Every structure is written in structure tokens, then in C-alpha cells.
Amino acid sequence: MEAEEYLRLDETESGHWWFAAVHAHVLSALRSAPGPAAAPVLDAGCGTGGLLARLRAAFPGRPLAGIDIAAAALALARAKTDAGLVRGSVDELPFAAGRFGAVVSIDVLCHRAVDPAAALAEFHRVLAPGGSLLINMPAHRWLRSTHDERVHTRERYAKGEIRDMLAAAGFAPVEAHHWNSLPFPALLLQRKVLAPLSRGPQRSDVAPMPASLDRCLRATMAVERALLRAGLRLPFGGSIFAVARKPAT
């Protein structure tokens, strides 16, 4: 990403509603699909370490590792986590086959520096049999905006495409759903109406916001997670979260 974006991410991710929401999805999915529980969890594309810090708090006894291509991001991550951190590409993971019980990758396969097929093949290789893969991806090509340009998003995806990618890489079963659905009208307004009208510097959506608005959005996402747990699936949302497994045999 742009160097400025890593600093904004580092300053924002621990107190921003979107990161709180996606991390909650990860923690819930990892509790339901932990993979071999004694094996480490890899955050593939760990950025500045916010998710690793959340994972440590939620799973204090489980080994953690992180990899990122950006030295600047890893330098910031080291202040947040005791996980083993490695600089490298998710397209060529420097880990032994079958090492990890779970791999988590948040908005990484969509990055323009990543070959998604190569990365998924590597995730499959380093997962132990029965291991879990948890990924988050940006949804809807027509939602592309300045935010995507700033964080170097190559592509936004449809849910069926993600299922097909995971299946082609050898993962099964695959469960994928949209989320960030209840705030979707506000997201559309911001990205497609307000941002294009802005005359100031074009920035990503990674930024502090008024505390009252952040609390409102956190409450909205808590309601949405409850609806998802109850089985509601909506055909739209800002992101797609998917859970898949490497077959045990």
C-alpha cells in the first residue's frame, strides 16, 4: 500500500468499527472451525498487527505467526504482538507443508501485488489436513472507489467467484456470505456520491471518525452478526467472508 496508508492503519485499526467487525468475524469463525488446535494460526498479510493482537487476546495459548511483504508494516506490528513475524510474499510462503492449523487472510488476495491462485495454493500447502482457511474479500466490482486505489485493490469479487477460487484450490466445504450489509446505503453514499464531490486530497476510508458515529456503527454490526448467526444471508454488502477447510485426507 501507500506508505501513508500503513501509518493510518496502525493508528486506526484498534479503535475503528470496521476492524472490530471483521476481527469479530474471524474470532467467531476460528472458534467454530479451529482446525488442528495445537497447530499455529497464520495471519497471511498481517499488515500492522491488529488482528494478531486480537487473536492473542482471544486464544492466549495458541501459537501465532504473521507474514507481510512490507517491512514498514512489520515494524509497526512488532509493537503490538509477540507472534513470529516474517517478511515475505503470500505467493511463496517460507513455511513447511502442513505447519498451520488455520490460515487467516483479510483483504489480501484482492491486492494487486498478489496472484490469488498462487497464494491459495500456498495456503493449501502450509495447512495441516483438516486445517481451516478464513478469508475476507471486498465485494461488488461496481463499488470500486478511491479507497481501492489507495490500498492497491486489484479486484472486488462476487460471492460465487470466491467459492469457485477456493474449490479450485482444493478447499471444501466452502461457506461464504456478504457482510457489512446494514450500513450498505451509507457506504454507497460515501463512495459513489460524497467522495467524488470532495475537492480535498483523495484518501482511503481508513480514518478516525466521531466517537458517536463509531459507536452507532459498532452497534449496527452487532445486530448484523446476530442476524447472520440466525441464518440471514443478504445478497449485498461491502465485504465477503468465507470459511473453507483443507480435506483431512
C-alpha positions as CSV (number, residue, x, y, z in Angstrom):
1,M,0.0,0.0,0.0
2,E,1.0,3.7,0.0
3,A,3.4,4.3,2.9
4,E,0.9,6.8,4.4
5,E,-1.8,4.1,4.5
6,Y,0.3,1.9,6.8
7,L,0.6,4.7,9.3
8,R,-3.2,5.4,9.0
9,L,-3.9,1.7,9.5
10,D,-1.6,1.5,12.5
11,E,-3.3,4.5,14.2
12,T,-6.8,3.4,13.3
13,E,-7.3,-0.4,13.4
14,S,-7.5,-0.8,17.2
15,G,-10.4,1.7,17.5
16,H,-12.3,1.6,14.3
17,W,-15.7,-0.1,13.9
18,W,-14.8,-1.9,10.6
19,F,-11.8,-3.6,12.0
20,A,-13.7,-4.5,15.2
21,A,-16.3,-6.1,13.0
22,V,-14.0,-8.1,10.7
23,H,-12.0,-9.3,13.6
24,A,-15.2,-10.4,15.3
25,H,-16.0,-12.5,12.2
26,V,-12.5,-14.0,12.4
27,L,-12.7,-14.9,16.1
28,S,-16.2,-16.4,15.7
29,A,-15.2,-18.5,12.7
30,L,-12.0,-19.7,14.3
31,R,-13.9,-20.9,17.4
32,S,-16.2,-22.8,15.1
33,A,-13.5,-24.1,12.7
34,P,-10.2,-24.0,14.6
35,G,-8.5,-26.7,12.6
36,P,-6.0,-28.8,14.5
37,A,-6.0,-26.7,17.7
38,A,-2.4,-27.4,18.7
39,A,-1.0,-26.1,15.4
40,P,-0.3,-22.4,14.9
41,V,-2.5,-19.8,13.2
42,L,-1.0,-17.8,10.4
43,D,-2.1,-14.3,9.5
44,A,-1.2,-14.1,5.9
45,G,-0.8,-10.5,5.0
46,C,-0.8,-9.4,8.7
47,G,-0.2,-5.7,8.0
48,T,0.4,-3.7,11.1
49,G,-0.6,-6.5,13.5
50,G,-4.0,-5.5,14.7
51,L,-5.6,-8.9,14.0
52,L,-2.7,-10.8,15.6
53,A,-3.2,-8.7,18.8
54,R,-6.9,-9.7,18.8
55,L,-6.0,-13.3,18.2
56,R,-3.6,-13.4,21.1
57,A,-6.2,-12.0,23.4
58,A,-8.8,-14.5,22.3
59,F,-6.6,-17.6,22.0
60,P,-3.8,-17.0,24.6
61,G,-2.4,-20.5,24.4
62,R,-2.3,-20.9,20.6
63,P,0.9,-20.2,18.7
64,L,0.6,-17.3,16.2
65,A,2.6,-16.3,13.1
66,G,2.3,-13.4,10.6
67,I,3.8,-12.6,7.2
68,D,3.7,-9.4,5.2
69,I,5.6,-8.2,2.2
70,A,6.0,-4.7,3.7
71,A,8.9,-4.1,6.1
72,A,7.2,-0.9,7.3
73,A,4.1,-2.8,8.3
74,L,6.1,-5.5,10.2
75,A,8.0,-2.8,12.1
76,L,4.7,-1.4,13.3
77,A,3.3,-4.9,14.0
78,R,6.2,-5.8,16.3
79,A,5.0,-3.3,18.8
80,K,1.6,-5.0,19.0
81,T,2.2,-8.7,19.0
82,D,4.6,-11.4,20.2
83,A,3.7,-13.6,17.2
84,G,6.6,-14.8,15.0
85,L,6.7,-12.3,12.1
86,V,8.3,-13.0,8.7
87,R,8.8,-10.7,5.7
88,G,7.7,-12.4,2.5
89,S,5.0,-12.9,-0.2
90,V,1.9,-14.9,0.3
91,D,2.5,-16.2,-3.2
92,E,5.6,-18.1,-1.9
93,L,5.2,-18.8,1.8
94,P,8.5,-19.6,3.6
95,F,6.9,-22.3,5.7
96,A,6.9,-26.1,5.7
97,A,4.0,-28.0,4.4
98,G,1.3,-28.8,6.9
99,R,2.6,-26.4,9.5
100,F,-0.5,-24.5,10.4
101,G,-3.9,-25.4,11.8
102,A,-5.5,-22.3,10.4
103,V,-4.7,-19.5,7.9
104,V,-6.4,-16.1,8.1
105,S,-6.1,-13.6,5.2
106,I,-8.0,-10.3,5.3
107,D,-8.3,-8.3,2.1
108,V,-5.1,-9.7,0.8
109,L,-5.9,-12.0,-2.2
110,C,-7.5,-8.9,-3.8
111,H,-4.3,-6.9,-3.7
112,R,-2.6,-6.0,-7.0
113,A,0.7,-7.5,-5.8
114,V,-0.8,-10.9,-5.1
115,D,-1.5,-13.8,-7.5
116,P,-4.6,-15.2,-5.9
117,A,-4.3,-18.7,-7.4
118,A,-0.7,-18.9,-6.3
119,A,-1.5,-17.7,-2.8
120,L,-4.4,-20.1,-2.4
121,A,-2.2,-23.0,-3.5
122,E,0.4,-21.9,-0.8
123,F,-2.4,-21.6,1.9
124,H,-3.4,-25.2,1.0
125,R,0.2,-26.4,1.1
126,V,1.0,-25.0,4.6
127,L,-2.3,-26.0,6.2
128,A,-2.4,-29.3,8.0
129,P,-5.0,-31.8,6.9
130,G,-8.3,-30.7,8.3
131,G,-7.0,-27.1,8.6
132,S,-9.2,-24.1,8.2
133,L,-8.9,-21.1,5.8
134,L,-10.6,-17.8,6.7
135,I,-10.6,-15.0,4.2
136,N,-12.2,-11.7,3.7
137,M,-12.6,-10.0,0.3
138,P,-14.1,-6.7,-1.0
139,A,-17.4,-7.2,-2.7
140,H,-19.0,-5.9,-5.9
141,R,-16.9,-4.6,-8.8
142,W,-19.2,-1.6,-9.3
143,L,-18.4,-0.5,-5.8
144,R,-14.8,0.3,-6.7
145,S,-13.7,3.7,-5.4
146,T,-10.8,5.9,-4.3
147,H,-10.4,3.7,-1.3
148,D,-9.5,0.7,-3.5
149,E,-6.9,2.8,-5.4
150,R,-5.3,4.0,-2.2
151,V,-5.0,0.5,-0.7
152,H,-4.0,-1.1,-4.1
153,T,-7.0,-3.3,-4.5
154,R,-6.7,-5.1,-7.9
155,E,-10.2,-6.6,-7.9
156,R,-13.5,-6.7,-6.0
157,Y,-15.4,-10.0,-6.1
158,A,-18.8,-11.8,-6.4
159,K,-19.5,-14.5,-3.8
160,G,-19.7,-17.2,-6.5
161,E,-16.2,-16.3,-7.7
162,I,-14.7,-16.7,-4.3
163,R,-16.4,-20.1,-3.8
164,D,-15.0,-21.2,-7.2
165,M,-11.5,-20.0,-6.4
166,L,-11.5,-21.9,-3.1
167,A,-12.8,-25.0,-4.6
168,A,-10.3,-24.9,-7.5
169,A,-7.5,-24.6,-4.9
170,G,-8.7,-27.9,-3.3
171,F,-10.7,-26.4,-0.3
172,A,-14.0,-27.9,0.8
173,P,-16.6,-27.3,2.1
174,V,-16.9,-23.6,1.4
175,E,-19.2,-21.2,3.2
176,A,-19.2,-17.6,2.0
177,H,-21.5,-14.7,2.9
178,H,-21.8,-11.0,2.4
179,W,-21.4,-8.8,5.5
180,N,-21.3,-5.0,6.2
181,S,-24.8,-5.1,4.7
182,L,-26.9,-3.0,7.1
183,P,-24.6,0.1,6.6
184,F,-24.5,-0.5,2.8
185,P,-26.6,2.5,1.9
186,A,-24.3,4.8,3.8
187,L,-21.3,3.1,2.1
188,L,-22.8,3.7,-1.3
189,L,-23.5,7.4,-0.4
190,Q,-19.9,7.9,0.8
191,R,-18.1,6.2,-2.0
192,K,-20.3,7.0,-5.0
193,V,-21.7,10.4,-4.2
194,L,-19.8,12.3,-1.4
195,A,-16.2,11.2,-2.2
196,P,-16.4,12.1,-5.9
197,L,-17.7,15.6,-4.9
198,S,-14.8,16.2,-2.5
199,R,-12.2,18.7,-3.6
200,G,-9.7,17.7,-1.0
201,P,-7.0,15.0,-1.2
202,Q,-8.4,11.6,-2.2
203,R,-7.9,9.2,0.7
204,S,-9.0,5.7,1.7
205,D,-11.8,5.1,4.2
206,V,-9.2,4.1,6.9
207,A,-9.6,7.1,9.1
208,P,-10.8,8.1,12.6
209,M,-14.4,9.1,12.9
210,P,-16.5,10.8,15.5
211,A,-16.9,8.6,18.6
212,S,-20.7,8.7,18.4
213,L,-20.8,7.5,14.8
214,D,-18.3,4.8,15.6
215,R,-20.5,3.5,18.5
216,C,-23.5,3.6,16.2
217,L,-21.8,1.5,13.5
218,R,-20.4,-1.0,16.1
219,A,-24.0,-1.5,17.4
220,T,-25.3,-1.9,13.9
221,M,-22.6,-4.6,13.2
222,A,-23.5,-6.4,16.4
223,V,-27.1,-6.6,15.2
224,E,-25.9,-7.8,11.8
225,R,-23.8,-10.5,13.3
226,A,-26.8,-11.7,15.3
227,L,-28.8,-11.9,12.1
228,L,-26.1,-13.8,10.4
229,R,-25.9,-16.3,13.3
230,A,-29.7,-16.7,12.9
231,G,-29.2,-17.7,9.3
232,L,-30.0,-14.5,7.5
233,R,-28.0,-14.1,4.3
234,L,-28.3,-10.9,2.2
235,P,-27.1,-10.6,-1.5
236,F,-25.2,-7.4,-0.9
237,G,-22.6,-6.0,1.5
238,G,-19.3,-4.2,1.4
239,S,-17.3,-7.5,2.0
240,I,-17.5,-11.2,1.7
241,F,-16.3,-13.5,4.4
242,A,-15.5,-17.1,3.6
243,V,-14.5,-20.2,5.6
244,A,-13.1,-23.3,4.0
245,R,-11.2,-26.4,5.1
246,K,-8.4,-28.5,3.7
247,P,-9.7,-32.0,3.5
248,A,-8.5,-34.3,6.2
249,T,-7.4,-37.0,3.8
